[in-house]
Amino acid sequence: MLKFTVTDEQPDGESCERLEIEAERLTGALTKIVIWEDARAWIYFRHRCPNRTQPRVFEMHADLDGLNAEEVAELIRATLRDVESVKVSWREHGLRGE
């Protein structure tokens, strides 16, 4: 399943669009990416492995302000294909204190 949603939220009374992407695989892997119009992003990845009691989880907030549209699109595509291969890229844009 792959789902894209664009919403308009008003956390402080100001309008702010956000793109939400959710992908779930038959293997039990779930990837969620949220990008706000101010270039802030949140990524969440969870994979339930049959031989483990706890799922593998990766979650963080990032600032994508220095990336152009093509770079953001490629990061999204790569994340949806294989989150393990882009963890370093997400961490390079990670917000301090997260």
N, C-alpha and C positions, 0 to 999 in steps of 0.2 A: 504494500500500500504506500502510495506517495501522495501527500496532501499539501497544497499551498494555500495560505490564507493571508489576506491583507486586511488589517484592522486599523481603526483610528482610535487611539486612547487619549485620555486627557488626565494624566496623573496629577498635574498641578494647575489644572484649568487651561493649559495650553494643549492644542491639538498636536499629536505626534503619530505619524503612520508607522506601522510595524509589519514586517513580513515574517510569517511563521511557516517553517517547512518541517514536515514530519514524515519520516520514512520508517516503515516497519517491515522487516523481512520474515520469511517463513522460519528462519533459524532462531527467531526470538530476539534479534538485534533491533534496537529502537534508537533512532537518531532524531534529535530535535535541534533546529537552528532558528533563532529569532534575531532579526536585525532591525533596529530602530532607525528612523531617518537621520538621526544625529550620529550615525556610524557606530553606535554601541551594539554589541552582539552578545548572545548567550548561546552556548552549545552544550548539549546534554547527549551522552551516548550510554546505553546500557545493553549489555549482552548477557543473557541467561545461558550459562553453560550447563548441560545436563549432568556433568560429573562434578560440579562445584555447588556448594551450599549457598554462596553469595554471588550475585551477578557482578561482572566487571562493569565499573562505572567511571566515566570521565565527564567532568562538568566544569565549566569556567565562563567568565565574562571576558570580553575582549573589546578593544577599540580598533576599528577598521578604517579610521579616518585617513590614513596615508595611502590606502589602496584605491586604485581606479575601479570602474565598474567591471572590466574584464577580469581583473585580479580577484575581485570579490566573487564573481561568477565561477571562476576556476576553483577557488577555495571551497565553495559550496559543492561543486561537482565532485571534487576529490574527497571531500568529507563524506558525501553520500555513497561513494564507491568503497572507500576504505578509511575509516577514521584513524586507524593506527598510523597510517602513512602521513597524516597531516597534523598530528598532535604538536609537533615542534613548531609548525607555522602558527597554529592557534596560540601557543604559549608565547611566541615572539610578540604577539599583539595583546597579551593578557594584561588586564588592569591590575595595578598595584593594590595590594591588600586583599586580593581575592584568593 
